[in-house]
Amino acid sequence: ALVQYDAREGERLLVEAGSLSGPARRARVEEARAHLVRAKRMGLFDVAALEMQLGAVEGESGRRDAAEGHYRRALELDSELRNARLALADLLVLRGEREGAAELLVELLELEPG
């Protein structure tokens, strides 16, 4: 029950951070990170989604290497997780790794039906 609370609370705080700016946003992102890390340590059923959320938190905090690791782990766990693929592509573009980003986007299009 506590692990589910931490996962939900981390997600809620991350969403809330999106409407804030400056120090308030950074503080909320760090709160979200604490909840999500605790949920990961305790174990969670939807680990791929948790890794995706941790990637978002780390990216928002400027820890791009950590964000990349979480996005890649999310994709290892669920290769069809579209948001993780897109977020990783965005991160690669920011680093100037356009070829890697393009490959991810092509894969994303291949996952789309029709």
Biopython code that builds the backbone (N, CA, C, O; Angstrom):
import numpy as np
from Bio.PDB.StructureBuilder import StructureBuilder

atoms = [
    (1, "ALA", "N", (0.822, -1.194, 0.000)),
    (1, "ALA", "CA", (0.000, 0.000, 0.000)),
    (1, "ALA", "C", (0.867, 1.259, 0.000)),
    (1, "ALA", "O", (0.572, 2.218, -0.713)),
    (2, "LEU", "N", (1.936, 1.255, 0.798)),
    (2, "LEU", "CA", (2.806, 2.422, 0.854)),
    (2, "LEU", "C", (3.505, 2.651, -0.487)),
    (2, "LEU", "O", (3.675, 3.792, -0.916)),
    (3, "VAL", "N", (3.907, 1.563, -1.144)),
    (3, "VAL", "CA", (4.581, 1.702, -2.431)),
    (3, "VAL", "C", (3.639, 2.334, -3.457)),
    (3, "VAL", "O", (4.061, 3.157, -4.270)),
    (4, "GLN", "N", (2.369, 1.948, -3.416)),
    (4, "GLN", "CA", (1.403, 2.537, -4.343)),
    (4, "GLN", "C", (1.169, 4.007, -4.027)),
    (4, "GLN", "O", (1.020, 4.822, -4.936)),
    (5, "TYR", "N", (1.138, 4.348, -2.744)),
    (5, "TYR", "CA", (0.991, 5.747, -2.353)),
    (5, "TYR", "C", (2.158, 6.563, -2.897)),
    (5, "TYR", "O", (1.954, 7.621, -3.493)),
    (6, "ASP", "N", (3.390, 6.071, -2.693)),
    (6, "ASP", "CA", (4.563, 6.811, -3.152)),
    (6, "ASP", "C", (4.549, 6.988, -4.666)),
    (6, "ASP", "O", (4.877, 8.063, -5.168)),
    (7, "ALA", "N", (4.174, 5.951, -5.390)),
    (7, "ALA", "CA", (4.126, 6.056, -6.851)),
    (7, "ALA", "C", (3.082, 7.082, -7.287)),
    (7, "ALA", "O", (3.356, 7.920, -8.146)),
    (8, "ARG", "N", (1.894, 7.018, -6.703)),
    (8, "ARG", "CA", (0.835, 7.979, -7.063)),
    (8, "ARG", "C", (1.210, 9.398, -6.665)),
    (8, "ARG", "O", (1.001, 10.340, -7.430)),
    (9, "GLU", "N", (1.762, 9.547, -5.470)),
    (9, "GLU", "CA", (2.146, 10.869, -4.984)),
    (9, "GLU", "C", (3.276, 11.452, -5.835)),
    (9, "GLU", "O", (3.274, 12.647, -6.129)),
    (10, "GLY", "N", (4.222, 10.634, -6.226)),
    (10, "GLY", "CA", (5.293, 11.097, -7.103)),
    (10, "GLY", "C", (4.753, 11.572, -8.430)),
    (10, "GLY", "O", (5.168, 12.612, -8.941)),
    (11, "GLU", "N", (3.830, 10.813, -8.990)),
    (11, "GLU", "CA", (3.212, 11.209, -10.263)),
    (11, "GLU", "C", (2.421, 12.511, -10.097)),
    (11, "GLU", "O", (2.498, 13.397, -10.948)),
    (12, "ARG", "N", (1.670, 12.626, -9.010)),
    (12, "ARG", "CA", (0.875, 13.833, -8.765)),
    (12, "ARG", "C", (1.774, 15.060, -8.630)),
    (12, "ARG", "O", (1.486, 16.113, -9.200)),
    (13, "LEU", "N", (2.847, 14.922, -7.886)),
    (13, "LEU", "CA", (3.765, 16.040, -7.682)),
    (13, "LEU", "C", (4.462, 16.440, -8.985)),
    (13, "LEU", "O", (4.712, 17.622, -9.223)),
    (14, "LEU", "N", (4.768, 15.462, -9.812)),
    (14, "LEU", "CA", (5.389, 15.759, -11.099)),
    (14, "LEU", "C", (4.441, 16.542, -11.990)),
    (14, "LEU", "O", (4.852, 17.493, -12.656)),
    (15, "VAL", "N", (3.186, 16.152, -12.005)),
    (15, "VAL", "CA", (2.180, 16.886, -12.776)),
    (15, "VAL", "C", (2.027, 18.301, -12.215)),
    (15, "VAL", "O", (1.974, 19.270, -12.972)),
    (16, "GLU", "N", (1.957, 18.413, -10.908)),
    (16, "GLU", "CA", (1.826, 19.716, -10.263)),
    (16, "GLU", "C", (3.013, 20.621, -10.593)),
    (16, "GLU", "O", (2.842, 21.824, -10.790)),
    (17, "ALA", "N", (4.206, 20.048, -10.652)),
    (17, "ALA", "CA", (5.410, 20.829, -10.960)),
    (17, "ALA", "C", (5.304, 21.484, -12.331)),
    (17, "ALA", "O", (5.876, 22.549, -12.564)),
    (18, "GLY", "N", (4.573, 20.846, -13.232)),
    (18, "GLY", "CA", (4.406, 21.396, -14.573)),
    (18, "GLY", "C", (3.732, 22.747, -14.604)),
    (18, "GLY", "O", (3.899, 23.502, -15.562)),
    (19, "SER", "N", (2.970, 23.067, -13.571)),
    (19, "SER", "CA", (2.269, 24.348, -13.538)),
    (19, "SER", "C", (3.035, 25.407, -12.745)),
    (19, "SER", "O", (2.568, 26.537, -12.605)),
    (20, "LEU", "N", (4.201, 25.046, -12.230)),
    (20, "LEU", "CA", (4.998, 25.963, -11.415)),
    (20, "LEU", "C", (6.236, 26.410, -12.183)),
    (20, "LEU", "O", (6.519, 25.909, -13.272)),
    (21, "SER", "N", (6.962, 27.348, -11.610)),
    (21, "SER", "CA", (8.227, 27.776, -12.215)),
    (21, "SER", "C", (9.232, 28.087, -11.121)),
    (21, "SER", "O", (8.884, 28.192, -9.945)),
    (22, "GLY", "N", (10.478, 28.231, -11.527)),
    (22, "GLY", "CA", (11.544, 28.625, -10.608)),
    (22, "GLY", "C", (11.760, 27.653, -9.467)),
    (22, "GLY", "O", (11.635, 26.439, -9.631)),
    (23, "PRO", "N", (12.089, 28.211, -8.292)),
    (23, "PRO", "CA", (12.390, 27.362, -7.129)),
    (23, "PRO", "C", (11.228, 26.470, -6.711)),
    (23, "PRO", "O", (11.451, 25.346, -6.261)),
    (24, "ALA", "N", (10.006, 26.941, -6.848)),
    (24, "ALA", "CA", (8.848, 26.121, -6.471)),
    (24, "ALA", "C", (8.769, 24.879, -7.351)),
    (24, "ALA", "O", (8.456, 23.790, -6.869)),
    (25, "ARG", "N", (9.053, 25.044, -8.646)),
    (25, "ARG", "CA", (9.026, 23.910, -9.566)),
    (25, "ARG", "C", (10.118, 22.909, -9.201)),
    (25, "ARG", "O", (9.870, 21.705, -9.131)),
    (26, "ARG", "N", (11.323, 23.417, -8.970)),
    (26, "ARG", "CA", (12.438, 22.529, -8.618)),
    (26, "ARG", "C", (12.151, 21.771, -7.328)),
    (26, "ARG", "O", (12.453, 20.582, -7.226)),
    (27, "ALA", "N", (11.573, 22.448, -6.350)),
    (27, "ALA", "CA", (11.252, 21.802, -5.079)),
    (27, "ALA", "C", (10.228, 20.693, -5.272)),
    (27, "ALA", "O", (10.356, 19.614, -4.692)),
    (28, "ARG", "N", (9.216, 20.957, -6.084)),
    (28, "ARG", "CA", (8.171, 19.957, -6.321)),
    (28, "ARG", "C", (8.733, 18.753, -7.077)),
    (28, "ARG", "O", (8.369, 17.611, -6.797)),
    (29, "VAL", "N", (9.620, 19.015, -8.033)),
    (29, "VAL", "CA", (10.251, 17.923, -8.779)),
    (29, "VAL", "C", (11.088, 17.059, -7.840)),
    (29, "VAL", "O", (11.077, 15.834, -7.950)),
    (30, "GLU", "N", (11.806, 17.683, -6.928)),
    (30, "GLU", "CA", (12.610, 16.914, -5.978)),
    (30, "GLU", "C", (11.725, 16.101, -5.038)),
    (30, "GLU", "O", (12.078, 14.979, -4.673)),
    (31, "GLU", "N", (10.585, 16.651, -4.645)),
    (31, "GLU", "CA", (9.633, 15.879, -3.826)),
    (31, "GLU", "C", (9.141, 14.668, -4.601)),
    (31, "GLU", "O", (9.069, 13.561, -4.066)),
    (32, "ALA", "N", (8.802, 14.887, -5.868)),
    (32, "ALA", "CA", (8.331, 13.793, -6.715)),
    (32, "ALA", "C", (9.410, 12.724, -6.828)),
    (32, "ALA", "O", (9.125, 11.530, -6.742)),
    (33, "ARG", "N", (10.644, 13.160, -7.019)),
    (33, "ARG", "CA", (11.759, 12.225, -7.148)),
    (33, "ARG", "C", (11.890, 11.363, -5.893)),
    (33, "ARG", "O", (12.083, 10.151, -5.990)),
    (34, "ALA", "N", (11.787, 11.976, -4.729)),
    (34, "ALA", "CA", (11.911, 11.218, -3.479)),
    (34, "ALA", "C", (10.847, 10.125, -3.383)),
    (34, "ALA", "O", (11.148, 8.996, -2.996)),
    (35, "HIS", "N", (9.610, 10.458, -3.736)),
    (35, "HIS", "CA", (8.530, 9.467, -3.689)),
    (35, "HIS", "C", (8.761, 8.347, -4.704)),
    (35, "HIS", "O", (8.579, 7.171, -4.391)),
    (36, "LEU", "N", (9.163, 8.721, -5.917)),
    (36, "LEU", "CA", (9.347, 7.719, -6.968)),
    (36, "LEU", "C", (10.527, 6.800, -6.672)),
    (36, "LEU", "O", (10.450, 5.595, -6.915)),
    (37, "VAL", "N", (11.607, 7.354, -6.154)),
    (37, "VAL", "CA", (12.760, 6.525, -5.796)),
    (37, "VAL", "C", (12.380, 5.553, -4.686)),
    (37, "VAL", "O", (12.772, 4.387, -4.718)),
    (38, "ARG", "N", (11.617, 6.031, -3.703)),
    (38, "ARG", "CA", (11.181, 5.149, -2.615)),
    (38, "ARG", "C", (10.280, 4.036, -3.160)),
    (38, "ARG", "O", (10.402, 2.882, -2.749)),
    (39, "ALA", "N", (9.381, 4.380, -4.080)),
    (39, "ALA", "CA", (8.503, 3.370, -4.675)),
    (39, "ALA", "C", (9.315, 2.330, -5.437)),
    (39, "ALA", "O", (9.018, 1.137, -5.379)),
    (40, "LYS", "N", (10.339, 2.787, -6.149)),
    (40, "LYS", "CA", (11.174, 1.849, -6.907)),
    (40, "LYS", "C", (11.909, 0.899, -5.966)),
    (40, "LYS", "O", (12.006, -0.297, -6.240)),
    (41, "ARG", "N", (12.420, 1.423, -4.872)),
    (41, "ARG", "CA", (13.146, 0.587, -3.910)),
    (41, "ARG", "C", (12.248, -0.476, -3.285)),
    (41, "ARG", "O", (12.698, -1.587, -3.002)),
    (42, "MET", "N", (10.987, -0.136, -3.074)),
    (42, "MET", "CA", (10.062, -1.075, -2.436)),
    (42, "MET", "C", (9.489, -2.079, -3.420)),
    (42, "MET", "O", (8.989, -3.129, -3.015)),
    (43, "GLY", "N", (9.555, -1.774, -4.689)),
    (43, "GLY", "CA", (9.007, -2.654, -5.706)),
    (43, "GLY", "C", (7.622, -2.203, -6.109)),
    (43, "GLY", "O", (6.814, -1.797, -5.274)),
    (44, "LEU", "N", (7.360, -2.279, -7.399)),
    (44, "LEU", "CA", (6.085, -1.811, -7.932)),
    (44, "LEU", "C", (5.712, -2.681, -9.117)),
    (44, "LEU", "O", (6.588, -3.142, -9.848)),
    (45, "PHE", "N", (4.448, -2.905, -9.310)),
    (45, "PHE", "CA", (3.996, -3.758, -10.390)),
    (45, "PHE", "C", (4.339, -3.192, -11.764)),
    (45, "PHE", "O", (4.893, -3.909, -12.597)),
    (46, "ASP", "N", (4.021, -1.916, -12.021)),
    (46, "ASP", "CA", (4.276, -1.323, -13.328)),
    (46, "ASP", "C", (5.618, -0.595, -13.291)),
    (46, "ASP", "O", (5.672, 0.634, -13.246)),
    (47, "VAL", "N", (6.690, -1.369, -13.312)),
    (47, "VAL", "CA", (8.026, -0.818, -13.169)),
    (47, "VAL", "C", (8.397, 0.035, -14.377)),
    (47, "VAL", "O", (9.100, 1.033, -14.216)),
    (48, "ALA", "N", (7.952, -0.320, -15.575)),
    (48, "ALA", "CA", (8.279, 0.464, -16.772)),
    (48, "ALA", "C", (7.738, 1.883, -16.650)),
    (48, "ALA", "O", (8.439, 2.842, -16.975)),
    (49, "ALA", "N", (6.505, 2.026, -16.189)),
    (49, "ALA", "CA", (5.922, 3.361, -16.018)),
    (49, "ALA", "C", (6.671, 4.140, -14.939)),
    (49, "ALA", "O", (6.864, 5.350, -15.067)),
    (50, "LEU", "N", (7.086, 3.462, -13.896)),
    (50, "LEU", "CA", (7.851, 4.112, -12.836)),
    (50, "LEU", "C", (9.195, 4.598, -13.370)),
    (50, "LEU", "O", (9.618, 5.712, -13.059)),
    (51, "GLU", "N", (9.867, 3.778, -14.167)),
    (51, "GLU", "CA", (11.136, 4.198, -14.775)),
    (51, "GLU", "C", (10.918, 5.418, -15.677)),
    (51, "GLU", "O", (11.750, 6.325, -15.711)),
    (52, "MET", "N", (9.809, 5.434, -16.398)),
    (52, "MET", "CA", (9.483, 6.579, -17.255)),
    (52, "MET", "C", (9.334, 7.843, -16.414)),
    (52, "MET", "O", (9.861, 8.896, -16.776)),
    (53, "GLN", "N", (8.627, 7.745, -15.306)),
    (53, "GLN", "CA", (8.430, 8.902, -14.428)),
    (53, "GLN", "C", (9.748, 9.361, -13.813)),
    (53, "GLN", "O", (10.000, 10.560, -13.705)),
    (54, "LEU", "N", (10.581, 8.415, -13.412)),
    (54, "LEU", "CA", (11.892, 8.776, -12.870)),
    (54, "LEU", "C", (12.736, 9.471, -13.935)),
    (54, "LEU", "O", (13.469, 10.412, -13.629)),
    (55, "GLY", "N", (12.638, 9.020, -15.170)),
    (55, "GLY", "CA", (13.348, 9.691, -16.259)),
    (55, "GLY", "C", (12.891, 11.128, -16.413)),
    (55, "GLY", "O", (13.706, 12.029, -16.611)),
    (56, "ALA", "N", (11.590, 11.341, -16.323)),
    (56, "ALA", "CA", (11.049, 12.697, -16.437)),
    (56, "ALA", "C", (11.545, 13.585, -15.298)),
    (56, "ALA", "O", (11.904, 14.742, -15.517)),
    (57, "VAL", "N", (11.563, 13.044, -14.094)),
    (57, "VAL", "CA", (12.026, 13.807, -12.930)),
    (57, "VAL", "C", (13.507, 14.148, -13.077)),
    (57, "VAL", "O", (13.910, 15.289, -12.852)),
    (58, "GLU", "N", (14.308, 13.166, -13.453)),
    (58, "GLU", "CA", (15.746, 13.407, -13.596)),
    (58, "GLU", "C", (16.022, 14.406, -14.714)),
    (58, "GLU", "O", (16.883, 15.274, -14.572)),
    (59, "GLY", "N", (15.300, 14.287, -15.817)),
    (59, "GLY", "CA", (15.467, 15.232, -16.918)),
    (59, "GLY", "C", (15.096, 16.645, -16.514)),
    (59, "GLY", "O", (15.793, 17.602, -16.850)),
    (60, "GLU", "N", (13.997, 16.769, -15.793)),
    (60, "GLU", "CA", (13.542, 18.070, -15.311)),
    (60, "GLU", "C", (14.561, 18.690, -14.363)),
    (60, "GLU", "O", (14.688, 19.912, -14.294)),
    (61, "SER", "N", (15.279, 17.857, -13.641)),
    (61, "SER", "CA", (16.275, 18.322, -12.677)),
    (61, "SER", "C", (17.641, 18.569, -13.320)),
    (61, "SER", "O", (18.590, 18.962, -12.642)),
    (62, "GLY", "N", (17.732, 18.337, -14.630)),
    (62, "GLY", "CA", (18.991, 18.563, -15.322)),
    (62, "GLY", "C", (19.961, 17.399, -15.260)),
    (62, "GLY", "O", (21.103, 17.518, -15.703)),
    (63, "ARG", "N", (19.520, 16.277, -14.716)),
    (63, "ARG", "CA", (20.377, 15.089, -14.629)),
    (63, "ARG", "C", (20.091, 14.195, -15.844)),
    (63, "ARG", "O", (19.434, 13.159, -15.744)),
    (64, "ARG", "N", (20.607, 14.638, -16.983)),
    (64, "ARG", "CA", (20.276, 13.987, -18.255)),
    (64, "ARG", "C", (20.801, 12.559, -18.365)),
    (64, "ARG", "O", (20.134, 11.700, -18.941)),
    (65, "ASP", "N", (21.986, 12.295, -17.823)),
    (65, "ASP", "CA", (22.504, 10.919, -17.884)),
    (65, "ASP", "C", (21.590, 9.971, -17.116)),
    (65, "ASP", "O", (21.282, 8.876, -17.585)),
    (66, "ALA", "N", (21.161, 10.400, -15.940)),
    (66, "ALA", "CA", (20.246, 9.573, -15.143)),
    (66, "ALA", "C", (18.915, 9.411, -15.864)),
    (66, "ALA", "O", (18.337, 8.324, -15.875)),
    (67, "ALA", "N", (18.428, 10.494, -16.466)),
    (67, "ALA", "CA", (17.161, 10.431, -17.206)),
    (67, "ALA", "C", (17.269, 9.422, -18.346)),
    (67, "ALA", "O", (16.370, 8.606, -18.552)),
    (68, "GLU", "N", (18.366, 9.484, -19.076)),
    (68, "GLU", "CA", (18.556, 8.549, -20.189)),
    (68, "GLU", "C", (18.533, 7.108, -19.700)),
    (68, "GLU", "O", (17.914, 6.247, -20.324)),
    (69, "GLY", "N", (19.204, 6.846, -18.590)),
    (69, "GLY", "CA", (19.214, 5.494, -18.043)),
    (69, "GLY", "C", (17.823, 5.004, -17.690)),
    (69, "GLY", "O", (17.484, 3.850, -17.952)),
    (70, "HIS", "N", (17.017, 5.869, -17.099)),
    (70, "HIS", "CA", (15.648, 5.473, -16.741)),
    (70, "HIS", "C", (14.794, 5.243, -17.984)),
    (70, "HIS", "O", (14.027, 4.282, -18.043)),
    (71, "TYR", "N", (14.925, 6.122, -18.977)),
    (71, "TYR", "CA", (14.140, 5.933, -20.207)),
    (71, "TYR", "C", (14.532, 4.631, -20.901)),
    (71, "TYR", "O", (13.674, 3.892, -21.384)),
    (72, "ARG", "N", (15.825, 4.361, -20.948)),
    (72, "ARG", "CA", (16.276, 3.115, -21.595)),
    (72, "ARG", "C", (15.801, 1.885, -20.817)),
    (72, "ARG", "O", (15.412, 0.880, -21.412)),
    (73, "ARG", "N", (15.834, 1.971, -19.500)),
    (73, "ARG", "CA", (15.346, 0.856, -18.678)),
    (73, "ARG", "C", (13.847, 0.648, -18.894)),
    (73, "ARG", "O", (13.379, -0.487, -18.970)),
    (74, "ALA", "N", (13.101, 1.743, -18.991)),
    (74, "ALA", "CA", (11.659, 1.641, -19.253)),
    (74, "ALA", "C", (11.409, 0.906, -20.567)),
    (74, "ALA", "O", (10.506, 0.075, -20.664)),
    (75, "LEU", "N", (12.220, 1.223, -21.575)),
    (75, "LEU", "CA", (12.048, 0.572, -22.879)),
    (75, "LEU", "C", (12.479, -0.891, -22.853)),
    (75, "LEU", "O", (11.929, -1.714, -23.585)),
    (76, "GLU", "N", (13.463, -1.221, -22.011)),
    (76, "GLU", "CA", (13.835, -2.633, -21.847)),
    (76, "GLU", "C", (12.671, -3.420, -21.257)),
    (76, "GLU", "O", (12.423, -4.562, -21.642)),
    (77, "LEU", "N", (11.967, -2.802, -20.329)),
    (77, "LEU", "CA", (10.857, -3.466, -19.648)),
    (77, "LEU", "C", (9.595, -3.512, -20.503)),
    (77, "LEU", "O", (8.818, -4.464, -20.430)),
    (78, "ASP", "N", (9.399, -2.472, -21.314)),
    (78, "ASP", "CA", (8.213, -2.399, -22.174)),
    (78, "ASP", "C", (8.609, -1.697, -23.459)),
    (78, "ASP", "O", (8.601, -0.468, -23.533)),
    (79, "SER", "N", (8.951, -2.473, -24.462)),
    (79, "SER", "CA", (9.467, -1.911, -25.718)),
    (79, "SER", "C", (8.434, -1.082, -26.474)),
    (79, "SER", "O", (8.783, -0.373, -27.418)),
    (80, "GLU", "N", (7.177, -1.162, -26.072)),
    (80, "GLU", "CA", (6.135, -0.388, -26.757)),
    (80, "GLU", "C", (5.719, 0.860, -25.982)),
    (80, "GLU", "O", (4.707, 1.482, -26.304)),
    (81, "LEU", "N", (6.482, 1.222, -24.981)),
    (81, "LEU", "CA", (6.177, 2.406, -24.179)),
    (81, "LEU", "C", (6.540, 3.648, -24.992)),
    (81, "LEU", "O", (7.689, 4.092, -25.001)),
    (82, "ARG", "N", (5.543, 4.192, -25.666)),
    (82, "ARG", "CA", (5.749, 5.289, -26.610)),
    (82, "ARG", "C", (6.311, 6.545, -25.949)),
    (82, "ARG", "O", (7.202, 7.189, -26.503)),
    (83, "ASN", "N", (5.801, 6.895, -24.774)),
    (83, "ASN", "CA", (6.258, 8.113, -24.106)),
    (83, "ASN", "C", (7.729, 8.048, -23.748)),
    (83, "ASN", "O", (8.429, 9.055, -23.844)),
    (84, "ALA", "N", (8.208, 6.897, -23.341)),
    (84, "ALA", "CA", (9.629, 6.752, -23.011)),
    (84, "ALA", "C", (10.482, 6.906, -24.261)),
    (84, "ALA", "O", (11.539, 7.536, -24.225)),
    (85, "ARG", "N", (10.025, 6.338, -25.351)),
    (85, "ARG", "CA", (10.767, 6.445, -26.615)),
    (85, "ARG", "C", (10.840, 7.905, -27.073)),
    (85, "ARG", "O", (11.893, 8.374, -27.506)),
    (86, "LEU", "N", (9.725, 8.609, -26.977)),
    (86, "LEU", "CA", (9.678, 10.010, -27.379)),
    (86, "LEU", "C", (10.532, 10.879, -26.455)),
    (86, "LEU", "O", (11.265, 11.751, -26.923)),
    (87, "ALA", "N", (10.438, 10.644, -25.160)),
    (87, "ALA", "CA", (11.230, 11.421, -24.199)),
    (87, "ALA", "C", (12.725, 11.188, -24.412)),
    (87, "ALA", "O", (13.517, 12.126, -24.326)),
    (88, "LEU", "N", (13.109, 9.957, -24.685)),
    (88, "LEU", "CA", (14.512, 9.653, -24.940)),
    (88, "LEU", "C", (14.974, 10.343, -26.219)),
    (88, "LEU", "O", (16.084, 10.873, -26.271)),
    (89, "ALA", "N", (14.136, 10.342, -27.244)),
    (89, "ALA", "CA", (14.480, 11.042, -28.490)),
    (89, "ALA", "C", (14.672, 12.531, -28.227)),
    (89, "ALA", "O", (15.619, 13.129, -28.737)),
    (90, "ASP", "N", (13.789, 13.136, -27.440)),
    (90, "ASP", "CA", (13.935, 14.555, -27.086)),
    (90, "ASP", "C", (15.262, 14.805, -26.385)),
    (90, "ASP", "O", (15.960, 15.774, -26.683)),
    (91, "LEU", "N", (15.600, 13.938, -25.467)),
    (91, "LEU", "CA", (16.851, 14.072, -24.721)),
    (91, "LEU", "C", (18.055, 13.988, -25.658)),
    (91, "LEU", "O", (19.006, 14.758, -25.530)),
    (92, "LEU", "N", (18.005, 13.052, -26.595)),
    (92, "LEU", "CA", (19.108, 12.912, -27.543)),
    (92, "LEU", "C", (19.238, 14.143, -28.437)),
    (92, "LEU", "O", (20.353, 14.550, -28.766)),
    (93, "VAL", "N", (18.123, 14.735, -28.830)),
    (93, "VAL", "CA", (18.163, 15.966, -29.629)),
    (93, "VAL", "C", (18.860, 17.068, -28.837)),
    (93, "VAL", "O", (19.690, 17.796, -29.382)),
    (94, "LEU", "N", (18.529, 17.191, -27.565)),
    (94, "LEU", "CA", (19.170, 18.206, -26.724)),
    (94, "LEU", "C", (20.687, 18.011, -26.657)),
    (94, "LEU", "O", (21.435, 18.979, -26.520)),
    (95, "ARG", "N", (21.126, 16.786, -26.751)),
    (95, "ARG", "CA", (22.561, 16.480, -26.719)),
    (95, "ARG", "C", (23.210, 16.600, -28.096)),
    (95, "ARG", "O", (24.429, 16.482, -28.223)),
    (96, "GLY", "N", (22.407, 16.831, -29.113)),
    (96, "GLY", "CA", (22.949, 16.907, -30.463)),
    (96, "GLY", "C", (23.095, 15.558, -31.132)),
    (96, "GLY", "O", (23.721, 15.456, -32.187)),
    (97, "GLU", "N", (22.531, 14.522, -30.539)),
    (97, "GLU", "CA", (22.599, 13.165, -31.098)),
    (97, "GLU", "C", (21.374, 12.918, -31.982)),
    (97, "GLU", "O", (20.507, 12.103, -31.667)),
    (98, "ARG", "N", (21.335, 13.638, -33.078)),
    (98, "ARG", "CA", (20.154, 13.617, -33.950)),
    (98, "ARG", "C", (19.908, 12.265, -34.621)),
    (98, "ARG", "O", (18.757, 11.869, -34.807)),
    (99, "GLU", "N", (20.969, 11.558, -34.981)),
    (99, "GLU", "CA", (20.781, 10.253, -35.626)),
    (99, "GLU", "C", (20.109, 9.263, -34.682)),
    (99, "GLU", "O", (19.193, 8.541, -35.077)),
    (100, "GLY", "N", (20.569, 9.234, -33.435)),
    (100, "GLY", "CA", (19.946, 8.346, -32.448)),
    (100, "GLY", "C", (18.499, 8.715, -32.202)),
    (100, "GLY", "O", (17.638, 7.846, -32.061)),
    (101, "ALA", "N", (18.234, 10.026, -32.152)),
    (101, "ALA", "CA", (16.859, 10.492, -31.956)),
    (101, "ALA", "C", (15.989, 10.094, -33.143)),
    (101, "ALA", "O", (14.851, 9.659, -32.969)),
    (102, "ALA", "N", (16.530, 10.246, -34.349)),
    (102, "ALA", "CA", (15.764, 9.893, -35.553)),
    (102, "ALA", "C", (15.426, 8.406, -35.565)),
    (102, "ALA", "O", (14.323, 8.021, -35.953)),
    (103, "GLU", "N", (16.366, 7.574, -35.144)),
    (103, "GLU", "CA", (16.106, 6.128, -35.088)),
    (103, "GLU", "C", (14.961, 5.816, -34.129)),
    (103, "GLU", "O", (14.097, 4.991, -34.427)),
    (104, "LEU", "N", (14.963, 6.478, -32.988)),
    (104, "LEU", "CA", (13.889, 6.258, -32.016)),
    (104, "LEU", "C", (12.540, 6.711, -32.569)),
    (104, "LEU", "O", (11.521, 6.059, -32.342)),
    (105, "LEU", "N", (12.536, 7.819, -33.288)),
    (105, "LEU", "CA", (11.280, 8.319, -33.841)),
    (105, "LEU", "C", (10.764, 7.411, -34.955)),
    (105, "LEU", "O", (9.555, 7.219, -35.087)),
    (106, "VAL", "N", (11.671, 6.851, -35.757)),
    (106, "VAL", "CA", (11.255, 5.887, -36.779)),
    (106, "VAL", "C", (10.647, 4.667, -36.099)),
    (106, "VAL", "O", (9.610, 4.166, -36.535)),
    (107, "GLU", "N", (11.285, 4.185, -35.031)),
    (107, "GLU", "CA", (10.744, 3.044, -34.282)),
    (107, "GLU", "C", (9.367, 3.385, -33.714)),
    (107, "GLU", "O", (8.463, 2.548, -33.703)),
    (108, "LEU", "N", (9.222, 4.609, -33.249)),
    (108, "LEU", "CA", (7.939, 5.040, -32.696)),
    (108, "LEU", "C", (6.854, 4.989, -33.764)),
    (108, "LEU", "O", (5.744, 4.521, -33.510)),
    (109, "LEU", "N", (7.180, 5.475, -34.962)),
    (109, "LEU", "CA", (6.209, 5.436, -36.063)),
    (109, "LEU", "C", (5.857, 3.997, -36.438)),
    (109, "LEU", "O", (4.714, 3.708, -36.793)),
    (110, "GLU", "N", (6.828, 3.107, -36.361)),
    (110, "GLU", "CA", (6.559, 1.703, -36.666)),
    (110, "GLU", "C", (5.647, 1.054, -35.641)),
    (110, "GLU", "O", (4.974, 0.070, -35.949)),
    (111, "LEU", "N", (5.614, 1.591, -34.423)),
    (111, "LEU", "CA", (4.727, 1.051, -33.388)),
    (111, "LEU", "C", (3.289, 1.502, -33.600)),
    (111, "LEU", "O", (2.352, 0.834, -33.162)),
    (112, "GLU", "N", (3.117, 2.630, -34.268)),
    (112, "GLU", "CA", (1.772, 3.173, -34.472)),
    (112, "GLU", "C", (0.976, 2.284, -35.414)),
    (112, "GLU", "O", (1.487, 1.863, -36.452)),
    (113, "PRO", "N", (-0.262, 1.996, -35.064)),
    (113, "PRO", "CA", (-1.092, 1.171, -35.954)),
    (113, "PRO", "C", (-1.471, 1.932, -37.219)),
    (113, "PRO", "O", (-1.636, 3.152, -37.202)),
    (114, "GLY", "N", (-1.605, 1.183, -38.326)),
    (114, "GLY", "CA", (-2.073, 1.757, -39.592)),
    (114, "GLY", "C", (-1.088, 2.674, -40.155)),
    (114, "GLY", "O", (-1.317, 3.248, -41.219)),
]
sb = StructureBuilder()
sb.init_structure("model")
sb.init_model(0)
sb.init_chain("A")
sb.init_seg("    ")
for serial, (resi, resn, name, xyz) in enumerate(atoms, 1):
    if name == "N":
        sb.init_residue(resn, " ", resi, " ")
    sb.init_atom(name, np.array(xyz, "f"), 0.0, 1.0, " ", f" {name:<3s}", serial, name[0])
structure = sb.get_structure()
